[in-house]
Amino acid sequence: MAQAPNFRANAAQCRADANAATLANVRDRCLRAEAAWLDMAERQERVETARAVRENREPAVA
């Protein structure tokens, strides 16, 4: 399941919300949310990469 693109889309939306915010606390909250979404996307990509490597290395069970 490729969720990383969805996470990155959410991060982009948070960045846009931060740029549109007029209050500092709202902008900060949006930037923290963006950072969290990007972290989740990177973590998901690492998991998907590790899974692909693991599946390619495991011997086929007959």
Predicted model as a PDB file, atoms N, CA, C, CB and O in Angstrom, pLDDT in the B-factor column:
MODEL        1                                                                  
ATOM      1  N   MET A   1       0.840  -1.175   0.000  1.00 58.00           N  
ATOM      2  CA  MET A   1       0.000   0.000   0.000  1.00 58.00           C  
ATOM      3  C   MET A   1       0.890   1.244   0.000  1.00 58.00           C  
ATOM      4  CB  MET A   1      -0.958  -0.005   1.218  1.00 58.00           C  
ATOM      5  O   MET A   1       1.659   1.451   0.939  1.00 58.00           O  
ATOM      6  N   ALA A   2       0.799   2.036  -0.996  1.00 78.00           N  
ATOM      7  CA  ALA A   2       1.646   3.224  -1.110  1.00 78.00           C  
ATOM      8  C   ALA A   2       0.954   4.420  -0.470  1.00 78.00           C  
ATOM      9  CB  ALA A   2       1.979   3.522  -2.591  1.00 78.00           C  
ATOM     10  O   ALA A   2       0.154   5.106  -1.105  1.00 78.00           O  
ATOM     11  N   GLN A   3       1.272   4.655   0.785  1.00 92.00           N  
ATOM     12  CA  GLN A   3       0.669   5.768   1.502  1.00 92.00           C  
ATOM     13  C   GLN A   3       1.531   7.015   1.481  1.00 92.00           C  
ATOM     14  CB  GLN A   3       0.395   5.373   2.918  1.00 92.00           C  
ATOM     15  O   GLN A   3       1.040   8.114   1.740  1.00 92.00           O  
ATOM     16  N   ALA A   4       2.810   6.858   1.176  1.00 92.00           N  
ATOM     17  CA  ALA A   4       3.730   7.991   1.213  1.00 92.00           C  
ATOM     18  C   ALA A   4       3.260   9.161   0.339  1.00 92.00           C  
ATOM     19  CB  ALA A   4       5.109   7.543   0.768  1.00 92.00           C  
ATOM     20  O   ALA A   4       3.361  10.306   0.780  1.00 92.00           O  
ATOM     21  N   PRO A   5       2.754   8.931  -0.869  1.00 94.00           N  
ATOM     22  CA  PRO A   5       2.269  10.080  -1.652  1.00 94.00           C  
ATOM     23  C   PRO A   5       1.121  10.832  -0.957  1.00 94.00           C  
ATOM     24  CB  PRO A   5       1.807   9.607  -3.029  1.00 94.00           C  
ATOM     25  O   PRO A   5       1.034  12.057  -1.044  1.00 94.00           O  
ATOM     26  N   ASN A   6       0.253  10.095  -0.276  1.00 96.00           N  
ATOM     27  CA  ASN A   6      -0.831  10.749   0.464  1.00 96.00           C  
ATOM     28  C   ASN A   6      -0.278  11.577   1.617  1.00 96.00           C  
ATOM     29  CB  ASN A   6      -1.827   9.707   0.994  1.00 96.00           C  
ATOM     30  O   ASN A   6      -0.746  12.685   1.879  1.00 96.00           O  
ATOM     31  N   PHE A   7       0.726  11.025   2.306  1.00 97.00           N  
ATOM     32  CA  PHE A   7       1.356  11.758   3.403  1.00 97.00           C  
ATOM     33  C   PHE A   7       2.007  13.032   2.888  1.00 97.00           C  
ATOM     34  CB  PHE A   7       2.396  10.879   4.116  1.00 97.00           C  
ATOM     35  O   PHE A   7       1.911  14.086   3.517  1.00 97.00           O  
ATOM     36  N   ARG A   8       2.670  12.932   1.744  1.00 97.00           N  
ATOM     37  CA  ARG A   8       3.324  14.116   1.167  1.00 97.00           C  
ATOM     38  C   ARG A   8       2.293  15.150   0.701  1.00 97.00           C  
ATOM     39  CB  ARG A   8       4.226  13.706  -0.013  1.00 97.00           C  
ATOM     40  O   ARG A   8       2.541  16.353   0.787  1.00 97.00           O  
ATOM     41  N   ALA A   9       1.152  14.691   0.213  1.00 97.00           N  
ATOM     42  CA  ALA A   9       0.083  15.618  -0.190  1.00 97.00           C  
ATOM     43  C   ALA A   9      -0.461  16.353   1.034  1.00 97.00           C  
ATOM     44  CB  ALA A   9      -1.064  14.857  -0.917  1.00 97.00           C  
ATOM     45  O   ALA A   9      -0.736  17.551   0.977  1.00 97.00           O  
ATOM     46  N   ASN A  10      -0.611  15.629   2.132  1.00 98.00           N  
ATOM     47  CA  ASN A  10      -1.068  16.265   3.371  1.00 98.00           C  
ATOM     48  C   ASN A  10      -0.048  17.290   3.851  1.00 98.00           C  
ATOM     49  CB  ASN A  10      -1.315  15.208   4.466  1.00 98.00           C  
ATOM     50  O   ASN A  10      -0.421  18.362   4.328  1.00 98.00           O  
ATOM     51  N   ALA A  11       1.235  16.967   3.727  1.00 98.00           N  
ATOM     52  CA  ALA A  11       2.284  17.905   4.126  1.00 98.00           C  
ATOM     53  C   ALA A  11       2.227  19.164   3.273  1.00 98.00           C  
ATOM     54  CB  ALA A  11       3.670  17.248   4.013  1.00 98.00           C  
ATOM     55  O   ALA A  11       2.381  20.273   3.786  1.00 98.00           O  
ATOM     56  N   ALA A  12       2.009  18.998   1.984  1.00 98.00           N  
ATOM     57  CA  ALA A  12       1.910  20.160   1.093  1.00 98.00           C  
ATOM     58  C   ALA A  12       0.718  21.035   1.465  1.00 98.00           C  
ATOM     59  CB  ALA A  12       1.793  19.707  -0.371  1.00 98.00           C  
ATOM     60  O   ALA A  12       0.800  22.262   1.412  1.00 98.00           O  
ATOM     61  N   GLN A  13      -0.382  20.403   1.838  1.00 98.00           N  
ATOM     62  CA  GLN A  13      -1.555  21.169   2.254  1.00 98.00           C  
ATOM     63  C   GLN A  13      -1.275  21.937   3.546  1.00 98.00           C  
ATOM     64  CB  GLN A  13      -2.764  20.238   2.442  1.00 98.00           C  
ATOM     65  O   GLN A  13      -1.700  23.082   3.702  1.00 98.00           O  
ATOM     66  N   CYS A  14      -0.567  21.306   4.456  1.00 98.00           N  
ATOM     67  CA  CYS A  14      -0.204  21.983   5.704  1.00 98.00           C  
ATOM     68  C   CYS A  14       0.709  23.171   5.426  1.00 98.00           C  
ATOM     69  CB  CYS A  14       0.483  21.002   6.672  1.00 98.00           C  
ATOM     70  O   CYS A  14       0.577  24.217   6.063  1.00 98.00           O  
ATOM     71  N   ARG A  15       1.635  23.020   4.479  1.00 98.00           N  
ATOM     72  CA  ARG A  15       2.524  24.123   4.118  1.00 98.00           C  
ATOM     73  C   ARG A  15       1.715  25.275   3.529  1.00 98.00           C  
ATOM     74  CB  ARG A  15       3.601  23.652   3.114  1.00 98.00           C  
ATOM     75  O   ARG A  15       1.962  26.438   3.851  1.00 98.00           O  
ATOM     76  N   ALA A  16       0.760  24.958   2.676  1.00 98.00           N  
ATOM     77  CA  ALA A  16      -0.091  26.003   2.089  1.00 98.00           C  
ATOM     78  C   ALA A  16      -0.906  26.695   3.176  1.00 98.00           C  
ATOM     79  CB  ALA A  16      -1.032  25.404   1.015  1.00 98.00           C  
ATOM     80  O   ALA A  16      -1.059  27.916   3.167  1.00 98.00           O  
ATOM     81  N   ASP A  17      -1.429  25.903   4.112  1.00 98.00           N  
ATOM     82  CA  ASP A  17      -2.184  26.488   5.229  1.00 98.00           C  
ATOM     83  C   ASP A  17      -1.293  27.402   6.070  1.00 98.00           C  
ATOM     84  CB  ASP A  17      -2.787  25.376   6.115  1.00 98.00           C  
ATOM     85  O   ASP A  17      -1.727  28.465   6.515  1.00 98.00           O  
ATOM     86  N   ALA A  18      -0.050  26.983   6.282  1.00 98.00           N  
ATOM     87  CA  ALA A  18       0.883  27.802   7.062  1.00 98.00           C  
ATOM     88  C   ALA A  18       1.168  29.120   6.345  1.00 98.00           C  
ATOM     89  CB  ALA A  18       2.200  27.034   7.312  1.00 98.00           C  
ATOM     90  O   ALA A  18       1.223  30.179   6.970  1.00 98.00           O  
ATOM     91  N   ASN A  19       1.346  29.044   5.041  1.00 98.00           N  
ATOM     92  CA  ASN A  19       1.614  30.266   4.277  1.00 98.00           C  
ATOM     93  C   ASN A  19       0.420  31.214   4.275  1.00 98.00           C  
ATOM     94  CB  ASN A  19       1.992  29.914   2.845  1.00 98.00           C  
ATOM     95  O   ASN A  19       0.587  32.429   4.169  1.00 98.00           O  
ATOM     96  N   ALA A  20      -0.781  30.660   4.391  1.00 98.00           N  
ATOM     97  CA  ALA A  20      -1.986  31.488   4.379  1.00 98.00           C  
ATOM     98  C   ALA A  20      -2.372  31.985   5.771  1.00 98.00           C  
ATOM     99  CB  ALA A  20      -3.136  30.709   3.782  1.00 98.00           C  
ATOM    100  O   ALA A  20      -3.222  32.866   5.897  1.00 98.00           O  
ATOM    101  N   ALA A  21      -1.765  31.438   6.797  1.00 98.00           N  
ATOM    102  CA  ALA A  21      -2.142  31.783   8.171  1.00 98.00           C  
ATOM    103  C   ALA A  21      -1.714  33.206   8.508  1.00 98.00           C  
ATOM    104  CB  ALA A  21      -1.515  30.792   9.167  1.00 98.00           C  
ATOM    105  O   ALA A  21      -0.640  33.666   8.121  1.00 98.00           O  
ATOM    106  N   THR A  22      -2.575  33.874   9.229  1.00 97.00           N  
ATOM    107  CA  THR A  22      -2.253  35.229   9.674  1.00 97.00           C  
ATOM    108  C   THR A  22      -1.794  35.240  11.128  1.00 97.00           C  
ATOM    109  CB  THR A  22      -3.462  36.147   9.502  1.00 97.00           C  
ATOM    110  O   THR A  22      -1.135  36.186  11.559  1.00 97.00           O  
ATOM    111  N   LEU A  23      -2.130  34.216  11.876  1.00 98.00           N  
ATOM    112  CA  LEU A  23      -1.729  34.120  13.275  1.00 98.00           C  
ATOM    113  C   LEU A  23      -0.479  33.245  13.408  1.00 98.00           C  
ATOM    114  CB  LEU A  23      -2.883  33.550  14.132  1.00 98.00           C  
ATOM    115  O   LEU A  23      -0.376  32.192  12.780  1.00 98.00           O  
ATOM    116  N   ALA A  24       0.450  33.692  14.221  1.00 98.00           N  
ATOM    117  CA  ALA A  24       1.718  32.975  14.383  1.00 98.00           C  
ATOM    118  C   ALA A  24       1.514  31.574  14.942  1.00 98.00           C  
ATOM    119  CB  ALA A  24       2.650  33.757  15.293  1.00 98.00           C  
ATOM    120  O   ALA A  24       2.175  30.628  14.513  1.00 98.00           O  
ATOM    121  N   ASN A  25       0.595  31.440  15.902  1.00 98.00           N  
ATOM    122  CA  ASN A  25       0.396  30.113  16.503  1.00 98.00           C  
ATOM    123  C   ASN A  25      -0.235  29.139  15.504  1.00 98.00           C  
ATOM    124  CB  ASN A  25      -0.490  30.223  17.758  1.00 98.00           C  
ATOM    125  O   ASN A  25       0.055  27.943  15.548  1.00 98.00           O  
ATOM    126  N   VAL A  26      -1.074  29.624  14.623  1.00 98.00           N  
ATOM    127  CA  VAL A  26      -1.669  28.773  13.594  1.00 98.00           C  
ATOM    128  C   VAL A  26      -0.598  28.365  12.583  1.00 98.00           C  
ATOM    129  CB  VAL A  26      -2.841  29.503  12.885  1.00 98.00           C  
ATOM    130  O   VAL A  26      -0.539  27.211  12.159  1.00 98.00           O  
ATOM    131  N   ARG A  27       0.243  29.323  12.206  1.00 98.00           N  
ATOM    132  CA  ARG A  27       1.330  29.019  11.274  1.00 98.00           C  
ATOM    133  C   ARG A  27       2.266  27.972  11.871  1.00 98.00           C  
ATOM    134  CB  ARG A  27       2.116  30.299  10.919  1.00 98.00           C  
ATOM    135  O   ARG A  27       2.653  27.023  11.190  1.00 98.00           O  
ATOM    136  N   ASP A  28       2.628  28.144  13.139  1.00 98.00           N  
ATOM    137  CA  ASP A  28       3.509  27.180  13.800  1.00 98.00           C  
ATOM    138  C   ASP A  28       2.874  25.793  13.861  1.00 98.00           C  
ATOM    139  CB  ASP A  28       3.853  27.659  15.211  1.00 98.00           C  
ATOM    140  O   ASP A  28       3.545  24.785  13.637  1.00 98.00           O  
ATOM    141  N   ARG A  29       1.592  25.748  14.161  1.00 98.00           N  
ATOM    142  CA  ARG A  29       0.890  24.462  14.228  1.00 98.00           C  
ATOM    143  C   ARG A  29       0.894  23.779  12.863  1.00 98.00           C  
ATOM    144  CB  ARG A  29      -0.560  24.660  14.721  1.00 98.00           C  
ATOM    145  O   ARG A  29       1.109  22.570  12.776  1.00 98.00           O  
ATOM    146  N   CYS A  30       0.661  24.533  11.813  1.00 98.00           N  
ATOM    147  CA  CYS A  30       0.663  23.969  10.455  1.00 98.00           C  
ATOM    148  C   CYS A  30       2.051  23.476  10.072  1.00 98.00           C  
ATOM    149  CB  CYS A  30       0.177  25.013   9.434  1.00 98.00           C  
ATOM    150  O   CYS A  30       2.182  22.435   9.429  1.00 98.00           O  
ATOM    151  N   LEU A  31       3.079  24.204  10.456  1.00 98.00           N  
ATOM    152  CA  LEU A  31       4.439  23.774  10.149  1.00 98.00           C  
ATOM    153  C   LEU A  31       4.816  22.511  10.925  1.00 98.00           C  
ATOM    154  CB  LEU A  31       5.428  24.895  10.461  1.00 98.00           C  
ATOM    155  O   LEU A  31       5.513  21.645  10.398  1.00 98.00           O  
ATOM    156  N   ARG A  32       4.364  22.406  12.159  1.00 98.00           N  
ATOM    157  CA  ARG A  32       4.609  21.174  12.924  1.00 98.00           C  
ATOM    158  C   ARG A  32       3.880  20.003  12.291  1.00 98.00           C  
ATOM    159  CB  ARG A  32       4.165  21.341  14.391  1.00 98.00           C  
ATOM    160  O   ARG A  32       4.415  18.896  12.226  1.00 98.00           O  
ATOM    161  N   ALA A  33       2.663  20.242  11.824  1.00 98.00           N  
ATOM    162  CA  ALA A  33       1.910  19.178  11.157  1.00 98.00           C  
ATOM    163  C   ALA A  33       2.598  18.772   9.864  1.00 98.00           C  
ATOM    164  CB  ALA A  33       0.466  19.629  10.872  1.00 98.00           C  
ATOM    165  O   ALA A  33       2.666  17.586   9.542  1.00 98.00           O  
ATOM    166  N   GLU A  34       3.110  19.747   9.121  1.00 98.00           N  
ATOM    167  CA  GLU A  34       3.848  19.431   7.893  1.00 98.00           C  
ATOM    168  C   GLU A  34       5.046  18.541   8.203  1.00 98.00           C  
ATOM    169  CB  GLU A  34       4.314  20.724   7.191  1.00 98.00           C  
ATOM    170  O   GLU A  34       5.277  17.546   7.515  1.00 98.00           O  
ATOM    171  N   ALA A  35       5.805  18.894   9.232  1.00 98.00           N  
ATOM    172  CA  ALA A  35       6.977  18.100   9.603  1.00 98.00           C  
ATOM    173  C   ALA A  35       6.577  16.679   9.985  1.00 98.00           C  
ATOM    174  CB  ALA A  35       7.727  18.764  10.763  1.00 98.00           C  
ATOM    175  O   ALA A  35       7.271  15.722   9.642  1.00 98.00           O  
ATOM    176  N   ALA A  36       5.468  16.544  10.690  1.00 98.00           N  
ATOM    177  CA  ALA A  36       4.997  15.207  11.085  1.00 98.00           C  
ATOM    178  C   ALA A  36       4.601  14.387   9.862  1.00 98.00           C  
ATOM    179  CB  ALA A  36       3.802  15.318  12.053  1.00 98.00           C  
ATOM    180  O   ALA A  36       4.940  13.207   9.775  1.00 98.00           O  
ATOM    181  N   TRP A  37       3.891  14.996   8.921  1.00 98.00           N  
ATOM    182  CA  TRP A  37       3.495  14.272   7.700  1.00 98.00           C  
ATOM    183  C   TRP A  37       4.712  13.843   6.895  1.00 98.00           C  
ATOM    184  CB  TRP A  37       2.577  15.144   6.829  1.00 98.00           C  
ATOM    185  O   TRP A  37       4.757  12.728   6.377  1.00 98.00           O  
ATOM    186  N   LEU A  38       5.703  14.731   6.790  1.00 98.00           N  
ATOM    187  CA  LEU A  38       6.916  14.381   6.050  1.00 98.00           C  
ATOM    188  C   LEU A  38       7.670  13.251   6.735  1.00 98.00           C  
ATOM    189  CB  LEU A  38       7.825  15.603   5.905  1.00 98.00           C  
ATOM    190  O   LEU A  38       8.214  12.368   6.071  1.00 98.00           O  
ATOM    191  N   ASP A  39       7.700  13.278   8.058  1.00 98.00           N  
ATOM    192  CA  ASP A  39       8.348  12.195   8.804  1.00 98.00           C  
ATOM    193  C   ASP A  39       7.632  10.869   8.548  1.00 98.00           C  
ATOM    194  CB  ASP A  39       8.363  12.510  10.320  1.00 98.00           C  
ATOM    195  O   ASP A  39       8.279   9.842   8.342  1.00 98.00           O  
ATOM    196  N   MET A  40       6.310  10.890   8.558  1.00 97.00           N  
ATOM    197  CA  MET A  40       5.547   9.665   8.285  1.00 97.00           C  
ATOM    198  C   MET A  40       5.804   9.161   6.865  1.00 97.00           C  
ATOM    199  CB  MET A  40       4.042   9.913   8.489  1.00 97.00           C  
ATOM    200  O   MET A  40       5.913   7.955   6.645  1.00 97.00           O  
ATOM    201  N   ALA A  41       5.900  10.074   5.907  1.00 96.00           N  
ATOM    202  CA  ALA A  41       6.160   9.676   4.518  1.00 96.00           C  
ATOM    203  C   ALA A  41       7.536   9.032   4.396  1.00 96.00           C  
ATOM    204  CB  ALA A  41       6.056  10.894   3.572  1.00 96.00           C  
ATOM    205  O   ALA A  41       7.687   8.000   3.743  1.00 96.00           O  
ATOM    206  N   GLU A  42       8.526   9.634   5.018  1.00 96.00           N  
ATOM    207  CA  GLU A  42       9.877   9.078   4.950  1.00 96.00           C  
ATOM    208  C   GLU A  42       9.945   7.715   5.627  1.00 96.00           C  
ATOM    209  CB  GLU A  42      10.883  10.034   5.596  1.00 96.00           C  
ATOM    210  O   GLU A  42      10.592   6.797   5.124  1.00 96.00           O  
ATOM    211  N   ARG A  43       9.275   7.587   6.766  1.00 96.00           N  
ATOM    212  CA  ARG A  43       9.253   6.305   7.467  1.00 96.00           C  
ATOM    213  C   ARG A  43       8.573   5.234   6.621  1.00 96.00           C  
ATOM    214  CB  ARG A  43       8.539   6.444   8.817  1.00 96.00           C  
ATOM    215  O   ARG A  43       9.048   4.101   6.549  1.00 96.00           O  
ATOM    216  N   GLN A  44       7.466   5.592   5.984  1.00 95.00           N  
ATOM    217  CA  GLN A  44       6.748   4.638   5.133  1.00 95.00           C  
ATOM    218  C   GLN A  44       7.611   4.205   3.949  1.00 95.00           C  
ATOM    219  CB  GLN A  44       5.430   5.253   4.629  1.00 95.00           C  
ATOM    220  O   GLN A  44       7.618   3.033   3.574  1.00 95.00           O  
ATOM    221  N   GLU A  45       8.332   5.150   3.369  1.00 93.00           N  
ATOM    222  CA  GLU A  45       9.207   4.815   2.251  1.00 93.00           C  
ATOM    223  C   GLU A  45      10.325   3.876   2.687  1.00 93.00           C  
ATOM    224  CB  GLU A  45       9.797   6.084   1.642  1.00 93.00           C  
ATOM    225  O   GLU A  45      10.686   2.960   1.947  1.00 93.00           O  
ATOM    226  N   ARG A  46      10.879   4.093   3.885  1.00 93.00           N  
ATOM    227  CA  ARG A  46      11.915   3.186   4.394  1.00 93.00           C  
ATOM    228  C   ARG A  46      11.352   1.788   4.619  1.00 93.00           C  
ATOM    229  CB  ARG A  46      12.512   3.730   5.702  1.00 93.00           C  
ATOM    230  O   ARG A  46      12.012   0.795   4.313  1.00 93.00           O  
ATOM    231  N   VAL A  47      10.140   1.708   5.153  1.00 91.00           N  
ATOM    232  CA  VAL A  47       9.506   0.409   5.380  1.00 91.00           C  
ATOM    233  C   VAL A  47       9.279  -0.308   4.058  1.00 91.00           C  
ATOM    234  CB  VAL A  47       8.174   0.578   6.131  1.00 91.00           C  
ATOM    235  O   VAL A  47       9.561  -1.501   3.942  1.00 91.00           O  
ATOM    236  N   GLU A  48       8.770   0.411   3.060  1.00 90.00           N  
ATOM    237  CA  GLU A  48       8.515  -0.205   1.755  1.00 90.00           C  
ATOM    238  C   GLU A  48       9.815  -0.675   1.108  1.00 90.00           C  
ATOM    239  CB  GLU A  48       7.793   0.784   0.826  1.00 90.00           C  
ATOM    240  O   GLU A  48       9.845  -1.739   0.490  1.00 90.00           O  
ATOM    241  N   THR A  49      10.877   0.095   1.239  1.00 89.00           N  
ATOM    242  CA  THR A  49      12.171  -0.294   0.679  1.00 89.00           C  
ATOM    243  C   THR A  49      12.707  -1.529   1.384  1.00 89.00           C  
ATOM    244  CB  THR A  49      13.179   0.860   0.789  1.00 89.00           C  
ATOM    245  O   THR A  49      13.166  -2.468   0.734  1.00 89.00           O  
ATOM    246  N   ALA A  50      12.652  -1.534   2.708  1.00 90.00           N  
ATOM    247  CA  ALA A  50      13.136  -2.682   3.473  1.00 90.00           C  
ATOM    248  C   ALA A  50      12.334  -3.934   3.155  1.00 90.00           C  
ATOM    249  CB  ALA A  50      13.073  -2.388   4.970  1.00 90.00           C  
ATOM    250  O   ALA A  50      12.890  -5.028   3.066  1.00 90.00           O  
ATOM    251  N   ARG A  51      11.034  -3.773   2.986  1.00 88.00           N  
ATOM    252  CA  ARG A  51      10.186  -4.923   2.662  1.00 88.00           C  
ATOM    253  C   ARG A  51      10.560  -5.485   1.289  1.00 88.00           C  
ATOM    254  CB  ARG A  51       8.688  -4.522   2.692  1.00 88.00           C  
ATOM    255  O   ARG A  51      10.636  -6.702   1.114  1.00 88.00           O  
ATOM    256  N   ALA A  52      10.791  -4.614   0.330  1.00 86.00           N  
ATOM    257  CA  ALA A  52      11.160  -5.065  -1.021  1.00 86.00           C  
ATOM    258  C   ALA A  52      12.495  -5.801  -0.989  1.00 86.00           C  
ATOM    259  CB  ALA A  52      11.237  -3.865  -1.999  1.00 86.00           C  
ATOM    260  O   ALA A  52      12.653  -6.835  -1.638  1.00 86.00           O  
ATOM    261  N   VAL A  53      13.449  -5.275  -0.239  1.00 88.00           N  
ATOM    262  CA  VAL A  53      14.756  -5.937  -0.138  1.00 88.00           C  
ATOM    263  C   VAL A  53      14.597  -7.295   0.533  1.00 88.00           C  
ATOM    264  CB  VAL A  53      15.764  -5.057   0.653  1.00 88.00           C  
ATOM    265  O   VAL A  53      15.150  -8.292   0.070  1.00 88.00           O  
ATOM    266  N   ARG A  54      13.850  -7.329   1.612  1.00 88.00           N  
ATOM    267  CA  ARG A  54      13.648  -8.577   2.349  1.00 88.00           C  
ATOM    268  C   ARG A  54      12.956  -9.626   1.482  1.00 88.00           C  
ATOM    269  CB  ARG A  54      12.826  -8.321   3.618  1.00 88.00           C  
ATOM    270  O   ARG A  54      13.337 -10.796   1.501  1.00 88.00           O  
ATOM    271  N   GLU A  55      11.958  -9.218   0.734  1.00 86.00           N  
ATOM    272  CA  GLU A  55      11.218 -10.186  -0.109  1.00 86.00           C  
ATOM    273  C   GLU A  55      12.080 -10.704  -1.251  1.00 86.00           C  
ATOM    274  CB  GLU A  55       9.941  -9.541  -0.680  1.00 86.00           C  
ATOM    275  O   GLU A  55      11.918 -11.847  -1.677  1.00 86.00           O  
ATOM    276  N   ASN A  56      12.982  -9.888  -1.745  1.00 86.00           N  
ATOM    277  CA  ASN A  56      13.858 -10.335  -2.829  1.00 86.00           C  
ATOM    278  C   ASN A  56      14.960 -11.253  -2.325  1.00 86.00           C  
ATOM    279  CB  ASN A  56      14.471  -9.139  -3.534  1.00 86.00           C  
ATOM    280  O   ASN A  56      15.468 -12.077  -3.085  1.00 86.00           O  
ATOM    281  N   ARG A  57      15.330 -11.130  -1.083  1.00 71.00           N  
ATOM    282  CA  ARG A  57      16.419 -11.938  -0.531  1.00 71.00           C  
ATOM    283  C   ARG A  57      15.949 -13.279   0.023  1.00 71.00           C  
ATOM    284  CB  ARG A  57      17.121 -11.169   0.556  1.00 71.00           C  
ATOM    285  O   ARG A  57      16.721 -14.236   0.082  1.00 71.00           O  
ATOM    286  N   GLU A  58      14.704 -13.347   0.422  1.00 60.00           N  
ATOM    287  CA  GLU A  58      14.209 -14.583   1.015  1.00 60.00           C  
ATOM    288  C   GLU A  58      14.121 -15.683  -0.053  1.00 60.00           C  
ATOM    289  CB  GLU A  58      12.826 -14.353   1.675  1.00 60.00           C  
ATOM    290  O   GLU A  58      13.643 -15.446  -1.162  1.00 60.00           O  
ATOM    291  N   PRO A  59      14.582 -16.868   0.291  1.00 55.00           N  
ATOM    292  CA  PRO A  59      14.476 -17.974  -0.683  1.00 55.00           C  
ATOM    293  C   PRO A  59      13.016 -18.375  -0.885  1.00 55.00           C  
ATOM    294  CB  PRO A  59      15.304 -19.202  -0.211  1.00 55.00           C  
ATOM    295  O   PRO A  59      12.205 -18.320   0.040  1.00 55.00           O  
ATOM    296  N   ALA A  60      12.709 -18.772  -2.089  1.00 52.00           N  
ATOM    297  CA  ALA A  60      11.350 -19.214  -2.393  1.00 52.00           C  
ATOM    298  C   ALA A  60      11.087 -20.538  -1.699  1.00 52.00           C  
ATOM    299  CB  ALA A  60      11.135 -19.346  -3.922  1.00 52.00           C  
ATOM    300  O   ALA A  60      11.904 -21.455  -1.770  1.00 52.00           O  
ATOM    301  N   VAL A  61       9.962 -20.637  -1.037  1.00 55.00           N  
ATOM    302  CA  VAL A  61       9.581 -21.883  -0.357  1.00 55.00           C  
ATOM    303  C   VAL A  61       8.707 -22.674  -1.298  1.00 55.00           C  
ATOM    304  CB  VAL A  61       8.842 -21.608   0.997  1.00 55.00           C  
ATOM    305  O   VAL A  61       7.665 -22.195  -1.746  1.00 55.00           O  
ATOM    306  N   ALA A  62       9.133 -23.896  -1.598  1.00 53.00           N  
ATOM    307  CA  ALA A  62       8.364 -24.715  -2.555  1.00 53.00           C  
ATOM    308  C   ALA A  62       7.552 -25.757  -1.842  1.00 53.00           C  
ATOM    309  CB  ALA A  62       9.288 -25.390  -3.563  1.00 53.00           C  
ATOM    310  O   ALA A  62       6.845 -26.534  -2.483  1.00 53.00           O  
TER     311      ALA A  62                                                      
ENDMDL                                                                          
END                                                                             
